[in-house]
Amino acid sequence: MAPTKDEEDPVIAEYDVFLTPALEEQILLLQYPNRPRNRPYNSEYGATPHDMRIKPNAGFVELDVKLNTNHNFNKYMGLKWGDATATSKQLHNASGTYGPAAGLAPAKARNARRDGTLKDPAQRELDLENDLQSFKEAEREHRVHEAQTLGGQIIRHDNELASGKPHYFVGAFQRDKLFLTKIDGTVQMRPTFHHLDAEDERARLAASRAQADAAGPKQEQGAQSLLQKLKENKEQKELSLEERLKLVLSAAEMEKWIRMEYVDDEDQRAYDKFEEALKIANTDTVPHLRSQLDNDAFLDAIGLPRDGSPTRRRKRAPRRKQDPEHVDISDEDADEEIGGAPAG
């Protein structure tokens, strides 16, 4: 006699499932698609993020990971990109951020005599060679690009765009209990290249500096943000996808970064917060959830039947007492009989 399906795949454990109460803090799931799972960003592998920042309204997150400058590190390029980043922050981009997180905003050049000078190529090359000879000193004075920046945009799970999509939960096991905590959003953290953008922007500024000085100061018209214009023009109308994208970029440009403290996952504070936020201390007093749906109602609720599909589920009419000589057939049975009847 062949074994039953239950015998082939027996139940080996059962858990009581608990939903943790809503937290004041946001729970964001940070994913690292370009990092192997067996080499996470933490102190064990010498890659602890040391600077984290967020734009909560625009929905951008960035963090910096210290690089090892003693192995597989191009010191000359580290000095060159460090100089480009420092020049960018001094002359036209105080945050040092480029791309969508900065609203794709162009550089806003300032007066070099007031805010700093832009070195000519010969002087810059000489300074780089000198710093290369005393690299450790340049590293101590933060003149080296010695950090990898990871960034991404928050995908919210509670807005109108997420309607109908799955909800994500983080699970924590404790003996025979499973605690589920709802995640507010996910972020795919990928390497950013702000240092390359800074170098490219520096080259453009150097090429146009002579023309800008010869033209003299330019009188600027009264500035009006794109966000304000779109709000005035579309105050009572629904925005198109393109206009919504412009609003997002404008908000990202105007919003300032909020600095955060990053706690390593092996730190005791991380373990304490894990126990406090992702578990329920006293499970005896929690209310019990009971579903009001039977099996058929549950399948109808989660299913997405297509109109006209021959395989879609149909609601059957309630059974009635029949005359023994007359039998009613359901629509599905009638379809099967018609489809299976031989051709005349």
JOSUL-V71462 format. One record per backbone hydrogen bond with DSSP energy under -1.0 kcal/mol. NH is the residue of the N-H (numbers start at 0). CO is the residue of the C=O. E is the energy in kcal/mol with one decimal. If there is no record, write none. Layout:
{{NH	CO	E} {NH	CO	E}}
This chain:
{{7	3	-1.5} {8	4	-1.8} {15	175	-2.5} {17	177	-2.9} {19	179	-2.4} {28	184	-2.6} {30	186	-3.3} {34	31	-1.6} {38	35	-1.7} {41	39	-1.3} {45	42	-1.3} {46	41	-2.3} {49	63	-2.1} {52	61	-2.7} {53	257	-1.7} {54	59	-2.9} {58	54	-2.6} {59	54	-1.4} {60	151	-2.5} {61	52	-2.3} {62	149	-2.3} {63	50	-2.6} {64	147	-2.6} {66	145	-3.1} {77	73	-2.2} {78	74	-2.2} {79	75	-2.4} {80	76	-2.9} {81	77	-1.7} {82	78	-2.2} {83	79	-2.1} {84	80	-2.4} {85	81	-2.2} {86	82	-2.6} {87	83	-2.3} {88	84	-2.3} {89	85	-1.7} {90	86	-2.5} {91	87	-2.0} {92	87	-3.3} {101	98	-1.6} {102	99	-1.9} {103	98	-2.7} {114	110	-2.4} {115	111	-1.9} {123	119	-2.5} {124	120	-2.4} {125	121	-2.1} {126	122	-2.2} {127	123	-2.3} {128	124	-2.1} {129	125	-2.2} {130	126	-2.5} {131	127	-1.8} {132	128	-1.2} {133	129	-1.2} {137	133	-2.0} {138	134	-2.4} {139	135	-2.2} {140	136	-1.7} {141	138	-1.4} {142	137	-2.7} {144	77	-2.7} {145	143	-1.4} {147	64	-2.9} {149	62	-3.0} {150	189	-2.7} {151	60	-2.0} {153	58	-3.1} {154	185	-3.0} {156	183	-2.1} {162	159	-1.1} {164	161	-2.0} {169	180	-2.5} {171	178	-2.1} {173	176	-2.4} {176	173	-1.6} {177	15	-2.8} {178	171	-2.7} {179	17	-3.1} {180	169	-2.1} {182	167	-2.8} {183	26	-2.2} {184	26	-1.2} {185	154	-1.7} {186	28	-2.8} {188	30	-3.4} {189	150	-2.4} {191	148	-3.0} {196	192	-1.8} {197	193	-2.5} {198	194	-1.9} {199	195	-2.4} {200	196	-2.6} {201	197	-2.2} {202	198	-1.9} {203	199	-1.8} {204	200	-2.3} {205	201	-2.5} {206	202	-1.9} {207	203	-1.7} {208	204	-1.1} {211	207	-2.3} {212	208	-2.3} {213	209	-2.0} {214	210	-1.9} {228	224	-2.1} {229	225	-2.5} {230	226	-1.8} {231	227	-2.0} {232	228	-2.6} {233	229	-2.2} {243	239	-2.4} {244	240	-2.1} {245	241	-1.9} {246	242	-2.1} {247	243	-2.1} {248	244	-2.4} {249	245	-2.5} {250	246	-2.5} {251	247	-2.2} {252	248	-2.1} {253	249	-1.9} {254	250	-2.1} {257	53	-2.1} {259	51	-3.1} {266	263	-1.8} {270	266	-1.4} {271	267	-2.4} {272	268	-2.3} {273	269	-2.1} {274	270	-2.1} {275	271	-1.9} {276	272	-2.9} {277	273	-1.8} {297	293	-2.2} {298	294	-2.2} {299	295	-2.2} {300	296	-1.9} {301	297	-2.0} {302	298	-1.7} {308	305	-1.9} {311	308	-1.1} {325	322	-2.0} {333	329	-2.3} {334	330	-2.4} {335	331	-2.1} {336	332	-2.3} {337	333	-2.6} {338	334	-2.8} {339	335	-2.1}}
